[in-house]
């Protein structure tokens, strides 16, 4: 059944929709940048050795 459904699919090209790709990238950036600010602001004042030290 799968072979019959994909027999005619060999002559089509893979198309990347640029508008949707850009929209997903912008949404990811808008969500990821604020999510990274809190950990970055907490880690900024720490020294490198203090940050990696374990008790």
mmCIF file of the N, C-alpha and C atoms, coordinates in Angstrom:
data_MODEL
# 
_entry.id   MODEL 
# 
loop_
_atom_site.group_PDB 
_atom_site.id 
_atom_site.type_symbol 
_atom_site.label_atom_id 
_atom_site.label_alt_id 
_atom_site.label_comp_id 
_atom_site.label_asym_id 
_atom_site.label_entity_id 
_atom_site.label_seq_id 
_atom_site.pdbx_PDB_ins_code 
_atom_site.Cartn_x 
_atom_site.Cartn_y 
_atom_site.Cartn_z 
_atom_site.occupancy 
_atom_site.B_iso_or_equiv 
_atom_site.pdbx_formal_charge 
_atom_site.auth_seq_id 
_atom_site.auth_comp_id 
_atom_site.auth_asym_id 
_atom_site.auth_atom_id 
_atom_site.pdbx_PDB_model_num 
ATOM 1   N N  . UNK A 1 1  ? 0.823  -1.185 0.000  1.00 0.00 ? 1  UNK A N  1 
ATOM 2   C CA . UNK A 1 1  ? 0.000  0.000  0.000  1.00 0.00 ? 1  UNK A CA 1 
ATOM 3   C C  . UNK A 1 1  ? 0.870  1.253  0.000  1.00 0.00 ? 1  UNK A C  1 
ATOM 4   N N  . UNK A 1 2  ? 1.931  1.265  0.797  1.00 0.00 ? 2  UNK A N  1 
ATOM 5   C CA . UNK A 1 2  ? 2.815  2.419  0.870  1.00 0.00 ? 2  UNK A CA 1 
ATOM 6   C C  . UNK A 1 2  ? 3.551  2.637  -0.448 1.00 0.00 ? 2  UNK A C  1 
ATOM 7   N N  . UNK A 1 3  ? 3.933  1.561  -1.095 1.00 0.00 ? 3  UNK A N  1 
ATOM 8   C CA . UNK A 1 3  ? 4.642  1.667  -2.375 1.00 0.00 ? 3  UNK A CA 1 
ATOM 9   C C  . UNK A 1 3  ? 3.732  2.250  -3.431 1.00 0.00 ? 3  UNK A C  1 
ATOM 10  N N  . UNK A 1 4  ? 2.503  1.823  -3.464 1.00 0.00 ? 4  UNK A N  1 
ATOM 11  C CA . UNK A 1 4  ? 1.563  2.348  -4.450 1.00 0.00 ? 4  UNK A CA 1 
ATOM 12  C C  . UNK A 1 4  ? 1.289  3.827  -4.209 1.00 0.00 ? 4  UNK A C  1 
ATOM 13  N N  . UNK A 1 5  ? 1.238  4.254  -2.962 1.00 0.00 ? 5  UNK A N  1 
ATOM 14  C CA . UNK A 1 5  ? 0.946  5.648  -2.653 1.00 0.00 ? 5  UNK A CA 1 
ATOM 15  C C  . UNK A 1 5  ? 2.113  6.556  -3.021 1.00 0.00 ? 5  UNK A C  1 
ATOM 16  N N  . UNK A 1 6  ? 3.331  6.023  -3.020 1.00 0.00 ? 6  UNK A N  1 
ATOM 17  C CA . UNK A 1 6  ? 4.483  6.879  -3.287 1.00 0.00 ? 6  UNK A CA 1 
ATOM 18  C C  . UNK A 1 6  ? 5.068  6.693  -4.678 1.00 0.00 ? 6  UNK A C  1 
ATOM 19  N N  . UNK A 1 7  ? 4.423  5.935  -5.530 1.00 0.00 ? 7  UNK A N  1 
ATOM 20  C CA . UNK A 1 7  ? 4.956  5.709  -6.876 1.00 0.00 ? 7  UNK A CA 1 
ATOM 21  C C  . UNK A 1 7  ? 5.063  6.996  -7.680 1.00 0.00 ? 7  UNK A C  1 
ATOM 22  N N  . UNK A 1 8  ? 4.097  7.860  -7.601 1.00 0.00 ? 8  UNK A N  1 
ATOM 23  C CA . UNK A 1 8  ? 4.106  9.086  -8.379 1.00 0.00 ? 8  UNK A CA 1 
ATOM 24  C C  . UNK A 1 8  ? 4.827  10.227 -7.695 1.00 0.00 ? 8  UNK A C  1 
ATOM 25  N N  . UNK A 1 9  ? 5.375  10.006 -6.526 1.00 0.00 ? 9  UNK A N  1 
ATOM 26  C CA . UNK A 1 9  ? 5.986  11.086 -5.766 1.00 0.00 ? 9  UNK A CA 1 
ATOM 27  C C  . UNK A 1 9  ? 7.439  11.330 -6.142 1.00 0.00 ? 9  UNK A C  1 
ATOM 28  N N  . UNK A 1 10 ? 8.015  10.538 -7.000 1.00 0.00 ? 10 UNK A N  1 
ATOM 29  C CA . UNK A 1 10 ? 9.428  10.670 -7.330 1.00 0.00 ? 10 UNK A CA 1 
ATOM 30  C C  . UNK A 1 10 ? 9.769  11.880 -8.174 1.00 0.00 ? 10 UNK A C  1 
ATOM 31  N N  . UNK A 1 11 ? 8.829  12.464 -8.854 1.00 0.00 ? 11 UNK A N  1 
ATOM 32  C CA . UNK A 1 11 ? 9.123  13.576 -9.751 1.00 0.00 ? 11 UNK A CA 1 
ATOM 33  C C  . UNK A 1 11 ? 8.848  14.943 -9.121 1.00 0.00 ? 11 UNK A C  1 
ATOM 34  N N  . UNK A 1 12 ? 8.545  14.978 -7.848 1.00 0.00 ? 12 UNK A N  1 
ATOM 35  C CA . UNK A 1 12 ? 8.297  16.252 -7.189 1.00 0.00 ? 12 UNK A CA 1 
ATOM 36  C C  . UNK A 1 12 ? 9.546  16.723 -6.461 1.00 0.00 ? 12 UNK A C  1 
ATOM 37  N N  . UNK A 1 13 ? 9.702  18.018 -6.336 1.00 0.00 ? 13 UNK A N  1 
ATOM 38  C CA . UNK A 1 13 ? 10.863 18.602 -5.664 1.00 0.00 ? 13 UNK A CA 1 
ATOM 39  C C  . UNK A 1 13 ? 10.474 19.007 -4.242 1.00 0.00 ? 13 UNK A C  1 
ATOM 40  N N  . UNK A 1 14 ? 11.441 18.951 -3.360 1.00 0.00 ? 14 UNK A N  1 
ATOM 41  C CA . UNK A 1 14 ? 11.225 19.374 -1.982 1.00 0.00 ? 14 UNK A CA 1 
ATOM 42  C C  . UNK A 1 14 ? 11.222 20.893 -1.947 1.00 0.00 ? 14 UNK A C  1 
ATOM 43  N N  . UNK A 1 15 ? 10.157 21.477 -1.429 1.00 0.00 ? 15 UNK A N  1 
ATOM 44  C CA . UNK A 1 15 ? 10.038 22.932 -1.386 1.00 0.00 ? 15 UNK A CA 1 
ATOM 45  C C  . UNK A 1 15 ? 10.009 23.405 0.073  1.00 0.00 ? 15 UNK A C  1 
ATOM 46  N N  . UNK A 1 16 ? 10.819 24.395 0.379  1.00 0.00 ? 16 UNK A N  1 
ATOM 47  C CA . UNK A 1 16 ? 10.839 24.981 1.712  1.00 0.00 ? 16 UNK A CA 1 
ATOM 48  C C  . UNK A 1 16 ? 10.060 26.291 1.653  1.00 0.00 ? 16 UNK A C  1 
ATOM 49  N N  . UNK A 1 17 ? 8.970  26.394 2.412  1.00 0.00 ? 17 UNK A N  1 
ATOM 50  C CA . UNK A 1 17 ? 8.200  27.637 2.402  1.00 0.00 ? 17 UNK A CA 1 
ATOM 51  C C  . UNK A 1 17 ? 8.936  28.719 3.203  1.00 0.00 ? 17 UNK A C  1 
ATOM 52  N N  . UNK A 1 18 ? 9.485  29.732 2.558  1.00 0.00 ? 18 UNK A N  1 
ATOM 53  C CA . UNK A 1 18 ? 10.313 30.718 3.254  1.00 0.00 ? 18 UNK A CA 1 
ATOM 54  C C  . UNK A 1 18 ? 9.554  31.555 4.277  1.00 0.00 ? 18 UNK A C  1 
ATOM 55  N N  . UNK A 1 19 ? 8.292  31.845 4.030  1.00 0.00 ? 19 UNK A N  1 
ATOM 56  C CA . UNK A 1 19 ? 7.526  32.672 4.963  1.00 0.00 ? 19 UNK A CA 1 
ATOM 57  C C  . UNK A 1 19 ? 7.289  31.907 6.269  1.00 0.00 ? 19 UNK A C  1 
ATOM 58  N N  . UNK A 1 20 ? 6.882  30.663 6.167  1.00 0.00 ? 20 UNK A N  1 
ATOM 59  C CA . UNK A 1 20 ? 6.638  29.870 7.364  1.00 0.00 ? 20 UNK A CA 1 
ATOM 60  C C  . UNK A 1 20 ? 7.934  29.561 8.100  1.00 0.00 ? 20 UNK A C  1 
ATOM 61  N N  . UNK A 1 21 ? 9.005  29.317 7.366  1.00 0.00 ? 21 UNK A N  1 
ATOM 62  C CA . UNK A 1 21 ? 10.299 29.063 7.984  1.00 0.00 ? 21 UNK A CA 1 
ATOM 63  C C  . UNK A 1 21 ? 10.776 30.290 8.755  1.00 0.00 ? 21 UNK A C  1 
ATOM 64  N N  . UNK A 1 22 ? 10.610 31.464 8.191  1.00 0.00 ? 22 UNK A N  1 
ATOM 65  C CA . UNK A 1 22 ? 10.978 32.704 8.867  1.00 0.00 ? 22 UNK A CA 1 
ATOM 66  C C  . UNK A 1 22 ? 10.107 32.934 10.101 1.00 0.00 ? 22 UNK A C  1 
ATOM 67  N N  . UNK A 1 23 ? 8.816  32.646 9.986  1.00 0.00 ? 23 UNK A N  1 
ATOM 68  C CA . UNK A 1 23 ? 7.908  32.832 11.121 1.00 0.00 ? 23 UNK A CA 1 
ATOM 69  C C  . UNK A 1 23 ? 8.281  31.910 12.279 1.00 0.00 ? 23 UNK A C  1 
ATOM 70  N N  . UNK A 1 24 ? 8.605  30.674 11.995 1.00 0.00 ? 24 UNK A N  1 
ATOM 71  C CA . UNK A 1 24 ? 8.982  29.736 13.054 1.00 0.00 ? 24 UNK A CA 1 
ATOM 72  C C  . UNK A 1 24 ? 10.303 30.165 13.692 1.00 0.00 ? 24 UNK A C  1 
ATOM 73  N N  . UNK A 1 25 ? 11.244 30.636 12.896 1.00 0.00 ? 25 UNK A N  1 
ATOM 74  C CA . UNK A 1 25 ? 12.524 31.102 13.431 1.00 0.00 ? 25 UNK A CA 1 
ATOM 75  C C  . UNK A 1 25 ? 12.327 32.324 14.330 1.00 0.00 ? 25 UNK A C  1 
ATOM 76  N N  . UNK A 1 26 ? 11.465 33.245 13.938 1.00 0.00 ? 26 UNK A N  1 
ATOM 77  C CA . UNK A 1 26 ? 11.220 34.435 14.751 1.00 0.00 ? 26 UNK A CA 1 
ATOM 78  C C  . UNK A 1 26 ? 10.502 34.096 16.052 1.00 0.00 ? 26 UNK A C  1 
ATOM 79  N N  . UNK A 1 27 ? 9.560  33.170 16.004 1.00 0.00 ? 27 UNK A N  1 
ATOM 80  C CA . UNK A 1 27 ? 8.867  32.751 17.224 1.00 0.00 ? 27 UNK A CA 1 
ATOM 81  C C  . UNK A 1 27 ? 9.854  32.064 18.164 1.00 0.00 ? 27 UNK A C  1 
ATOM 82  N N  . UNK A 1 28 ? 10.731 31.234 17.625 1.00 0.00 ? 28 UNK A N  1 
ATOM 83  C CA . UNK A 1 28 ? 11.743 30.584 18.446 1.00 0.00 ? 28 UNK A CA 1 
ATOM 84  C C  . UNK A 1 28 ? 12.698 31.578 19.069 1.00 0.00 ? 28 UNK A C  1 
ATOM 85  N N  . UNK A 1 29 ? 13.089 32.578 18.317 1.00 0.00 ? 29 UNK A N  1 
ATOM 86  C CA . UNK A 1 29 ? 13.963 33.623 18.846 1.00 0.00 ? 29 UNK A CA 1 
ATOM 87  C C  . UNK A 1 29 ? 13.249 34.444 19.913 1.00 0.00 ? 29 UNK A C  1 
ATOM 88  N N  . UNK A 1 30 ? 11.994 34.765 19.672 1.00 0.00 ? 30 UNK A N  1 
ATOM 89  C CA . UNK A 1 30 ? 11.227 35.553 20.645 1.00 0.00 ? 30 UNK A CA 1 
ATOM 90  C C  . UNK A 1 30 ? 10.997 34.775 21.941 1.00 0.00 ? 30 UNK A C  1 
ATOM 91  N N  . UNK A 1 31 ? 10.915 33.469 21.878 1.00 0.00 ? 31 UNK A N  1 
ATOM 92  C CA . UNK A 1 31 ? 10.730 32.667 23.084 1.00 0.00 ? 31 UNK A CA 1 
ATOM 93  C C  . UNK A 1 31 ? 12.063 32.328 23.738 1.00 0.00 ? 31 UNK A C  1 
ATOM 94  N N  . UNK A 1 32 ? 13.090 32.099 22.951 1.00 0.00 ? 32 UNK A N  1 
ATOM 95  C CA . UNK A 1 32 ? 14.368 31.659 23.482 1.00 0.00 ? 32 UNK A CA 1 
ATOM 96  C C  . UNK A 1 32 ? 15.194 32.754 24.118 1.00 0.00 ? 32 UNK A C  1 
ATOM 97  N N  . UNK A 1 33 ? 15.175 33.928 23.564 1.00 0.00 ? 33 UNK A N  1 
ATOM 98  C CA . UNK A 1 33 ? 15.989 35.021 24.104 1.00 0.00 ? 33 UNK A CA 1 
ATOM 99  C C  . UNK A 1 33 ? 15.559 35.418 25.516 1.00 0.00 ? 33 UNK A C  1 
ATOM 100 N N  . UNK A 1 34 ? 14.284 35.659 25.786 1.00 0.00 ? 34 UNK A N  1 
ATOM 101 C CA . UNK A 1 34 ? 13.903 35.970 27.167 1.00 0.00 ? 34 UNK A CA 1 
ATOM 102 C C  . UNK A 1 34 ? 14.127 34.800 28.125 1.00 0.00 ? 34 UNK A C  1 
ATOM 103 N N  . UNK A 1 35 ? 13.982 33.577 27.634 1.00 0.00 ? 35 UNK A N  1 
ATOM 104 C CA . UNK A 1 35 ? 14.191 32.412 28.494 1.00 0.00 ? 35 UNK A CA 1 
ATOM 105 C C  . UNK A 1 35 ? 15.655 32.282 28.893 1.00 0.00 ? 35 UNK A C  1 
ATOM 106 N N  . UNK A 1 36 ? 16.557 32.809 28.111 1.00 0.00 ? 36 UNK A N  1 
ATOM 107 C CA . UNK A 1 36 ? 17.985 32.720 28.414 1.00 0.00 ? 36 UNK A CA 1 
ATOM 108 C C  . UNK A 1 36 ? 18.471 33.871 29.294 1.00 0.00 ? 36 UNK A C  1 
ATOM 109 N N  . UNK A 1 37 ? 17.698 34.913 29.424 1.00 0.00 ? 37 UNK A N  1 
ATOM 110 C CA . UNK A 1 37 ? 18.155 36.080 30.179 1.00 0.00 ? 37 UNK A CA 1 
ATOM 111 C C  . UNK A 1 37 ? 18.295 35.816 31.675 1.00 0.00 ? 37 UNK A C  1 
ATOM 112 N N  . UNK A 1 38 ? 17.370 35.087 32.281 1.00 0.00 ? 38 UNK A N  1 
ATOM 113 C CA . UNK A 1 38 ? 17.444 34.851 33.726 1.00 0.00 ? 38 UNK A CA 1 
ATOM 114 C C  . UNK A 1 38 ? 18.680 34.037 34.103 1.00 0.00 ? 38 UNK A C  1 
ATOM 115 N N  . UNK A 1 39 ? 18.934 32.889 33.477 1.00 0.00 ? 39 UNK A N  1 
ATOM 116 C CA . UNK A 1 39 ? 20.146 32.156 33.847 1.00 0.00 ? 39 UNK A CA 1 
ATOM 117 C C  . UNK A 1 39 ? 21.426 32.940 33.536 1.00 0.00 ? 39 UNK A C  1 
ATOM 118 N N  . UNK A 1 40 ? 21.415 33.695 32.470 1.00 0.00 ? 40 UNK A N  1 
ATOM 119 C CA . UNK A 1 40 ? 22.604 34.466 32.122 1.00 0.00 ? 40 UNK A CA 1 
ATOM 120 C C  . UNK A 1 40 ? 22.856 35.573 33.125 1.00 0.00 ? 40 UNK A C  1 
ATOM 121 N N  . UNK A 1 41 ? 21.799 36.220 33.595 1.00 0.00 ? 41 UNK A N  1 
ATOM 122 C CA . UNK A 1 41 ? 21.987 37.297 34.566 1.00 0.00 ? 41 UNK A CA 1 
ATOM 123 C C  . UNK A 1 41 ? 22.411 36.756 35.928 1.00 0.00 ? 41 UNK A C  1 
ATOM 124 N N  . UNK A 1 42 ? 22.000 35.529 36.254 1.00 0.00 ? 42 UNK A N  1 
ATOM 125 C CA . UNK A 1 42 ? 22.432 34.922 37.510 1.00 0.00 ? 42 UNK A CA 1 
ATOM 126 C C  . UNK A 1 42 ? 23.880 34.454 37.429 1.00 0.00 ? 42 UNK A C  1 
ATOM 127 N N  . UNK A 1 43 ? 24.323 34.023 36.269 1.00 0.00 ? 43 UNK A N  1 
ATOM 128 C CA . UNK A 1 43 ? 25.673 33.490 36.121 1.00 0.00 ? 43 UNK A CA 1 
ATOM 129 C C  . UNK A 1 43 ? 26.711 34.583 35.883 1.00 0.00 ? 43 UNK A C  1 
ATOM 130 N N  . UNK A 1 44 ? 26.297 35.732 35.431 1.00 0.00 ? 44 UNK A N  1 
ATOM 131 C CA . UNK A 1 44 ? 27.250 36.785 35.070 1.00 0.00 ? 44 UNK A CA 1 
ATOM 132 C C  . UNK A 1 44 ? 28.145 37.235 36.218 1.00 0.00 ? 44 UNK A C  1 
ATOM 133 N N  . UNK A 1 45 ? 27.643 37.437 37.427 1.00 0.00 ? 45 UNK A N  1 
ATOM 134 C CA . UNK A 1 45 ? 28.526 37.923 38.486 1.00 0.00 ? 45 UNK A CA 1 
ATOM 135 C C  . UNK A 1 45 ? 29.441 36.843 39.084 1.00 0.00 ? 45 UNK A C  1 
ATOM 136 N N  . UNK A 1 46 ? 29.214 35.588 38.762 1.00 0.00 ? 46 UNK A N  1 
ATOM 137 C CA . UNK A 1 46 ? 30.022 34.515 39.334 1.00 0.00 ? 46 UNK A CA 1 
ATOM 138 C C  . UNK A 1 46 ? 31.374 34.401 38.636 1.00 0.00 ? 46 UNK A C  1 
ATOM 139 N N  . UNK A 1 47 ? 32.371 34.054 39.391 1.00 0.00 ? 47 UNK A N  1 
ATOM 140 C CA . UNK A 1 47 ? 33.653 33.754 38.779 1.00 0.00 ? 47 UNK A CA 1 
ATOM 141 C C  . UNK A 1 47 ? 33.584 32.383 38.111 1.00 0.00 ? 47 UNK A C  1 
ATOM 142 N N  . UNK A 1 48 ? 34.487 32.117 37.198 1.00 0.00 ? 48 UNK A N  1 
ATOM 143 C CA . UNK A 1 48 ? 34.443 30.875 36.441 1.00 0.00 ? 48 UNK A CA 1 
ATOM 144 C C  . UNK A 1 48 ? 34.656 29.680 37.370 1.00 0.00 ? 48 UNK A C  1 
ATOM 145 N N  . UNK A 1 49 ? 35.666 29.745 38.216 1.00 0.00 ? 49 UNK A N  1 
ATOM 146 C CA . UNK A 1 49 ? 35.935 28.612 39.101 1.00 0.00 ? 49 UNK A CA 1 
ATOM 147 C C  . UNK A 1 49 ? 34.844 28.429 40.135 1.00 0.00 ? 49 UNK A C  1 
ATOM 148 N N  . UNK A 1 50 ? 34.249 29.495 40.590 1.00 0.00 ? 50 UNK A N  1 
ATOM 149 C CA . UNK A 1 50 ? 33.147 29.393 41.546 1.00 0.00 ? 50 UNK A CA 1 
ATOM 150 C C  . UNK A 1 50 ? 31.922 28.764 40.881 1.00 0.00 ? 50 UNK A C  1 
ATOM 151 N N  . UNK A 1 51 ? 31.706 29.084 39.640 1.00 0.00 ? 51 UNK A N  1 
ATOM 152 C CA . UNK A 1 51 ? 30.543 28.566 38.927 1.00 0.00 ? 51 UNK A CA 1 
ATOM 153 C C  . UNK A 1 51 ? 30.641 27.061 38.688 1.00 0.00 ? 51 UNK A C  1 
ATOM 154 N N  . UNK A 1 52 ? 31.851 26.526 38.499 1.00 0.00 ? 52 UNK A N  1 
ATOM 155 C CA . UNK A 1 52 ? 31.989 25.101 38.212 1.00 0.00 ? 52 UNK A CA 1 
ATOM 156 C C  . UNK A 1 52 ? 32.354 24.286 39.445 1.00 0.00 ? 52 UNK A C  1 
ATOM 157 N N  . UNK A 1 53 ? 32.558 24.931 40.555 1.00 0.00 ? 53 UNK A N  1 
ATOM 158 C CA . UNK A 1 53 ? 32.947 24.227 41.781 1.00 0.00 ? 53 UNK A CA 1 
ATOM 159 C C  . UNK A 1 53 ? 31.775 23.406 42.309 1.00 0.00 ? 53 UNK A C  1 
ATOM 160 N N  . UNK A 1 54 ? 32.087 22.223 42.792 1.00 0.00 ? 54 UNK A N  1 
ATOM 161 C CA . UNK A 1 54 ? 31.065 21.369 43.403 1.00 0.00 ? 54 UNK A CA 1 
ATOM 162 C C  . UNK A 1 54 ? 31.415 21.153 44.867 1.00 0.00 ? 54 UNK A C  1 
ATOM 163 N N  . UNK A 1 55 ? 30.388 20.988 45.667 1.00 0.00 ? 55 UNK A N  1 
ATOM 164 C CA . UNK A 1 55 ? 30.610 20.773 47.104 1.00 0.00 ? 55 UNK A CA 1 
ATOM 165 C C  . UNK A 1 55 ? 30.789 19.317 47.429 1.00 0.00 ? 55 UNK A C  1 
# 
